Amino acid sequence: MITVKNLTKTYRVSRRNAGLLAAVKALGKRETETITALDNISFTVKSGEIVGYIGPNGAGKSSTVKILSGILTPDSGAVTVNGRVPWKQRKKHVSEIGVVFGQRTQLWWDVPVIDSFELLKDIYKTDDAVYRRNLTLLTERLDLSQLLRTPTRQLSLGQRMRCEIAASLLHDPKILFLDEPTIGLDAVSKIAIRNFIKELNREKGTTVILTTHDMQDIEALCERILLIGNGRILMDGTFEDVKSIKPDYKSLDELAFHLYKKYGITGGEAE
């Protein structure tokens, strides 16, 4: 379903010292540095898998998701998702994927959630029967009945994330990209979202790629883990493979620390 071969992505980042003089000098000559977000990475994901994509801030997780969803174009390498190149066949591609970015919203800020859903229905040209069926199902499963008439700006973070996930699934996508969907959520909201993702995968066979810093998300959901660090894929295995690195771990955070230490991972600067 997803094939990534020798994928590379770099960014140019501006640098300058603090102060007015440095700002004036930068107007004439700007200092830049090239940051490698993805360094020749390759992997495949089969239909129906739930894959945890983990690594520290700046490792390249979000850059990968943006390329797979067609938002970014890589410098080099080949990517196919459902037989399509995401950034070249975007209209057909986005009709079969759902994307949730934990720190961004696809809902309109000042209108009720249901209005955003109706707009997304028109954007994706979703069939009326499919939309109504999915709206009813998602409203029930994610407990949205009291939220649909509320403007997005008045929702709590946990309420908004439930609505974001529903919005990404109204058009029946085959693949769901979740980029830190539980960031900042309380324990109850996290459990609700995890349970829903498991049900979605079990009942519809939806392929899920999950990026997260929460190792409890990984333990609860993912059969397979891809570890990325310094722009490279360093590990591709199961959660049991991760636990074998430090069998006597006392917490999942401690386990993640030893995992990163083992592979010499440091945080990057571009995601």
C-alpha positions, 0 to 999 in steps of 0.5 A: 500500500505504501512504498518509500524508497531512498527518500531525501528532504532538506530545508534551508534555514536562515541564521542571524545573531541577536540585535539591531545591527545583526538584523540590518546586516541580514538585509544585505546578506542572509546567512543560511544553513541546509538541514537534512530532515530525511536522509535516504530513508526506505520502508513499506507499509502493508494494507491494514497495518497500524505502524508507530513512527517514533523519534525525538523532535526534529527527527523527520516524522512530520516531514515524512507524513507531509510527503506521504500526504502530498503536502511536501515534495521531496528532494529525491526518492520515490514514494507510492501510496495506493499506486499513486505519487502523492504530490503529483496526483494530489486530488485522487490521492487525498480522496483516499487518505485522512490526515490529523495534525495534532497541532493544526486544525482542519476545522473552521475556527468560528463556525459550528463543527457541523458546518465544517463537516458539511464543507469538508463533505463538499470539498471531498465530493463525498456521496450523501449516503456515505457522509450521513452514514459516517457522520452517524457512526462517528458521532456515536463512537466519538461522542460528538452529539453535544459538540456538533453545534459548538464553534471550534474555538469554544471546544477543549483540546480533547473535544477538538481532537475527537472532532478532528479525527471525525473530520478526517474520516467522513469521506471513508479514507483507506489510510489514516495519518495521525501526527501526534493526535494525543498531544496535550490530552488528558488520560480519559481523552487519550484512552477514548481516541486509542480505543476508537483507532483500534475499532476502526482498524479492526472493523474497516481495515484502515491502515494507520500511521501514527507519529507520537512521543507517547510510548503508551500510544505505541504500546496500546495500538502498534504492532510494528514500530519504525524508529527514525533519528537524525533523518534515518530509519534506525529500527523496524520491528515490534514493540517486543523488539523495543522492550528487549533493549531494556527488559527491566525498564520501570516506565515507558519514558525510561524505555524510550530514553534507552532506545534513543541512547542505544542508537545515538539519536539527537534532536534535529531542527526541521520536521 
